[in-house]
């Protein structure tokens, strides 16, 4: 727990609304009733000290004043009661010794509890900040401005950049990384929350930029009703009565609707499901399976190799599961899962191996391709699971080589006993979709007729008996 969260949670535990008050002293907007900028800041603090759960000075307004601005920032920080956390809105982003110097300025010179950073330069631009384990770091993810679409919505192998960032940034610290997600895009808030269920969000854009405080909180908060700080700057600082303005916003936040129940099917999974249907990975009709059983549905995820963007999006889904697991390397199950395992390896940076279906009789006669050491933890990658017979065989080969296997990740669970069979051998199954969920998505999208839907559900139910 960081110093920032210690202070914040103590205030929230005592009934305070998750209101973050901005302290952005723009000389051109200073109300005439305040003789100077410090008086303005102090008045805002004094009138909101029993309402604010956090204060957020934006360092740009202080730096713009030169030396006097630094004195103003120091005096402003001194005026904030010590039990209220301070988040310095600095949006720093650089690498090496420069990033380390920025981090020292924020956390040692200004001694703030949290800071915002720009992740454009990647992990090594954020690391010097997260190295201060007792402080919190809020990474820009999806901002409130109209120009956010120019870069943040850029599609990177089938996924908007801001969603890729949300999944990666949280791995750049040890529980002290949060995300900045703007209030003006409520659906983006919900999507990022689905990817980052436990992270704290800083949510700017309420008031002058048009975001609704209650709507933003309902989309941003986690299942415990926590996890989001709603920032208001001009809406309080420029009000005729800053205290009354802060009270009104606090009331909105206290009466905000609860977060909707988390759906296991996000927009990302829904779009991928439709892409699987477009590629012919899921087909409906009359098919004879390898077992000789006739089936009304046929799933062939090998067709993912026809669409690199869909394969990359699939790898992102797998990576989301793997981020929460212990893994030294991945193991792909031949043969359909090998392209997927390769893509997941590229996405996660984890090396992968695969057990051969048959041991080579020439060369090194290896039963498992790839380098590994006994005792390593392996997460098994499979495309789908039915009864898990072939998957369990691969797991036994891996365990026979001294590897530890406790988790298997698949795209589709056909709900025909695989999860139970894996549990019996000590392996947890993580599936992006239960097949019944895929059917629901395709039915809702008009890709599947009701009679086909009923026939497949009956088929699944019969095999589960």
N, C-alpha and C positions, 0 to 999 in steps of 0.2 A: 504494500500500500504506500503510495507516495504522500508527501507532505500535502500536496494539493488535494488529494482525495480524502485525507484525514480531516482537513478543515471543512471541505465541502460536505462530506457525509454527516459530519457533526451538525452542521446547520440544517441540512435536509431532515435529519432525524428529529430536530426540534420544530418541524413544521414549516420551514421556510420554503418558498417557491423557488424553482431552479432558474432564477433571474440573474443574468450577468449584465452588469451596468457598464457601458462604455464610457471612458474618460478621454475624449478627443478634443482638446481645446483649440479650436480653429479661431484665430483672432478676428477673422472677417465675419464670424457669426456670433461673437460674444454678445450676450444681452447687455444693454446699457446699465442695468442695475448692479452689475458686478464691476468693481474698479479695475480688476486685472484678472488674468487667466487663473492664477492660483486661487483667488477668491471664488471664482466660478467652480473650479474643481472641488474645493473644500465644501462649498454649498451643496453640490450634488452628493458628495460623500455623507455629509451630516444629515441630509434629508432622506437618505436611503440606507443608512447603516443598519437599520433593523429589518430591511427588506431584501437587500442584495445578498445573493449566495456567492457572488464573485464580482471582482472589478477587473475591467480589461482596458488598460491604457494602450492606445495605438501609438507606437513609438515615433511614427512618421510626423505627427503633429508637434512633437517635442524636438526632434532633430531639425525640423524646418526653422526653428527659432535660434539655432546655433547654441553657443555656450549657455545662454539664458534658458534655453529649452531643457538642457540637462539639469540645471538647477531646479527648474519647474518639475521635472519628472521626479527628482529626488524628494522634493518637498511634498509632492502628491502622494508618493508611496508612503512617506512618513505619516500622512494624514489618514491612511487606511488602517482600521483596527486590525491587529495581528491575527485575530481568529477568522478573518475573512480572506479567502485565497485571492491571489493576484495572478492574472494571466496576461503576460506581456504580448501584445499583438505585434510581432516583429517580422514575421514571414521571412526569416533568414533562410538562405540556401546557398551553400558553397561547400568546398571540399577541403580536406587536409587541415593545415594549420589555420587557415582562414575560418573554417567552420568551428574549430576548437576555440578560436579567439571570440567568435560570436557567442558561443556557448558560455565561455567564462564571463563575458559582459552581462549576459542575461541572468545567470545563476549565481555568480559570485559578486559582481559589481552591483547590479540592481537587486539581487537576492529575491527574485520573484519565484512563485511556486510553479508556474507553467509558462510555456511559450508556444507561439505558432511558428511553423517552419514550412518552407517550400520544398517539395520532394523532387523537383525536376532533375536534380543531379543524382538521384538515387540513394541507396542505402548509406553510402559513405558520407553523404551530406547531412544525414540525420543522426548517424551514430554518435558524433561528439556531444549531441544534446541528450540522447537517451542514456549515455554513459553516466549521467547524473541520476542515479537510480531512485533518489528520493524526490525527483521533480517529474512533472508530466510534460509531454510533448504532443502538440496537436498538429497533425500533418494536413495540409490543404488537400482536400479530396474533390469536392464538388462545390464550387463557390456560387454566390448569389447573383453575380453580374450577368447581363445578357451575353457578353463575350465568352462565358464559360463554355459555350458550345464549340468555339473555335478549336480548342485543344482537348478539353476534358471529354467531349463526346466523340472524339476520333475513335473509329472502330479499329481495334487491334486484334486481328485474327478472330473476328466474330464477337468481340466483347468491348464495350465502351471503356476507354482508358481509365475513367474514374472508378469503375468496378474492379478492374485489374489492380489498380493502386490500393483500393480498400482491402483487398485480400492480402497484398504483399506487405503494406506498411506496418500492419500489426505484428509482423514477425521481426521488425527492426528494433524492438526493445524487449524488456522483460516486464510486461504488464504496465508500462508507463507511456504507451502510445495511444492517443486518441485521434479523432478525425474532425476536420472542419467540413461541414455539409450545410449548404445554404437553405434557408427557409423558403425561398421562392420556387423551389422545385420539390414539392412534397413527395412525388413519386420516387424521385431519386433518393430522398431521405429513407423511404421505406425499403428500397432496393439495397441500399448500403447497410441498413440495419439488419436485413436478412443475411447479408454476408458477414457482418460483424456484430453478432448478438450481444457481446459483452463489453464492447468498447464504449468509452465516453465520447459524446459528440459535442462540439461547439457549434451552435446553430446561429449564424448571423443572418441579417437580411430582414428582420422583423421591423415593421414601422415604415420608415422613409423609403425603403426599397420594395415595399409591398407585401412582405411575408406576413402571414397570420400566425400569431403566437400560439394559439390553442391547436390549430391544425398542425403546425410544425412539431409541437411537443408530442401530439398523438402519434405522429409518424416516426419520431426520432427516439422516443423512450423505449427502454427494453421491457421485457415481460414483468419485471419487478417495479415498473413505474419510475425507474431511475435511468441514468445513462445519458441525459441530455441537458445542456445548459443553453438557454435561449438568451441571446445577446440583444440588447436594445441600447443604442447610443444616442442618436439625435432625438429619438422619440421622447427621451427623458431630459437630456441636457438642454434642448431648445424649448421645452414646455414652459408655459407661464408659471406652472406649479410643478416642479420636478417630482416632488413627493407624491402628489395626486396621480401623476402619470405613471410612476412606478407602482403605486398601489393598484391602479386599474389593470396594469399588465400582470401583476402578481395574482390578482383575482382570476384573470383569464387562465393563467397557468394552473392554478389550484383546481379549477373546474373543467380543465381540458378533458376530453373523452379519453378513456383508457386505450392503451395500444390495442389494435385488433389482434386476435390470436395469430401467432406466427404461422404462416402457411409453409408447408414443406415444398410447395411448388412456387418458385419465384418467377418473375418475368423471364429471367435468363433460362430457367429450366423449361418454361413453356415454349419459348422460341426454339430451343434445341429440339424439343419433342416434335415440333412441326417440321423442322429441318430433317429429322430422322425419317419422317414419313415421306417428305419430298424425295429423299435419296433412295427410297425403296428399302430402307433398313427394317421397316415394319410393313408387312403386306398382309392383306386379308383375302381369304378364298378357301381353297381346299388343298392341303399340302400333306404329303407323307413324310414323316420325320425319319431320321436314321434308325429309330427304334421300331419303325414299321407302323407307328400309331398315326392315325389321320388327325390333322389339326386344322382349325379354321384360321390360324394365324401363323406367320413365319417371320422370324426375326433374324436378320443377317447384318450384324454390325461391321462386317468386313467392308461393307460399302462406304464406310466413313472415309476410306482412303481416296474416294473420288472427289472429296471436297476438303481441301486443307483447312479452310476456315472453320468448318464444322468439327473437324478432328481437333483443332486447337481449342475450340470452345468446349469440347468434351474433356480435353486434358485439364482445362480450368476447373471443371466440375470435380474431377478426381482430386485435383490439387487442394480444393477446398476441404475435402475430408482428410487428406494426408497431413494438412497443416496442424491438425489436432492430435496426431498420432506420433508415436515414437518410431522412427525408421532410420536405419543406417543405409538401406538401399531398397529398391523395388524388385519385385520378381514378376515377370509377365508369364502368363499361361499360354503355351502354343495352342493354336496358331493365331486365331482371330484377335487375341488380346495383344499381340506383339506390337502392331503399329500404335495402339493406344498407349501401351507401356512406354514406347519410345517417346511419344509426344508428352506424356506425363513426366518422364525423366527430364526432358528439355525444359518443361515448365517449372519443375520443382528444384532442379539442380541435383537430384538424387540419382546416383548410378543405378543401373538395373541389370539383372541377370535373368536367365530363364532355364528351367529344367527341360531337357529334351524329352520328347515322347519315347524315343528309343536311344540307347547309348551308342555312340559312334564306335564302329569297329576298326577305325583307322585313325591316323594322326594321334592326338592325345587321348582319344577314347573318353571324352568328357561326358558325364551325365548332366552337368550343369554348365551352361555357357556364361562366361563372365567371371571376374575376380571377386572373391569374397573370403571372409575369415569365419571360422566356427565361432558361434556365440553372438554373431551379429543379429540385429533385429530386422526382419524383412516384412514389408507390407506387400501382399500379393495383389496383382492387378489382373482382373478377369473382365471380359466384356459383359457377360450376363450369367446368371445362375438359375438352374432349374432344380434338380435334386442335389447338385454340388458334387456328384460322383467324381468327375474328371478333375474338378478343383481340389478335392481332398487328396486325390492321387498325387497331384503336383505338390501339395503341402507336405505329404509324407516324404517325397523325394527331397524336398528342401530340409525338412527336419532330420532326415537320415544323413544329411551332410553336415549336421551340427548347427544349422541355422534356427533361430527362434522365429516362429510365425504365430502371431496372435490376432492379426487383422487382415481382412480381405475387402477390397473395394471393387464394386461392380457398377456398371451403368444401370442395369435393369435386373431386378429380382422378379422372376416369373411367378413367385408365390406358390411354388409347388414343392415345398419342403426343404429347400436349400439352406435357409437360415437356421432351421432346427438341426439339420444334419451337421452343419459347421459348428454349431454350439456344442454338440456332443464331442467334438474333437478339440474343443478349446479355442475356437476361432470366432471372432466377432465379425458379422457381415455388415458392411456399410454400403447402402445402395442409393443412388441418386433418385431412382424411380421404383416404386412398386408397379408391377404391370397394370394393375387396376387403375393407378393414377394416370398412366399413359393413355389408357382407354378413355378415361374421363376427359382428358385434354383434347383428344382427337374427336370425341363426340361433340364437345362444346364448340370446337372449331369447324364443325360440319365436314370433317374428313372421314367420318365413320357413320354408317346408317344404324338406326336403332336396332334393327334385326341382327346386324352383324355384331353390334356391341353385346346384345343379349346372348348370342351364340358363343362368343368368346368368353364372357363371364361364366356361362354355364360350363364351358369346357374347363376353365380354371377351377371352378368349384368342384367339378367331378374328380379332377386329378388330386385335389387337396383332401378328399375324403379318405 
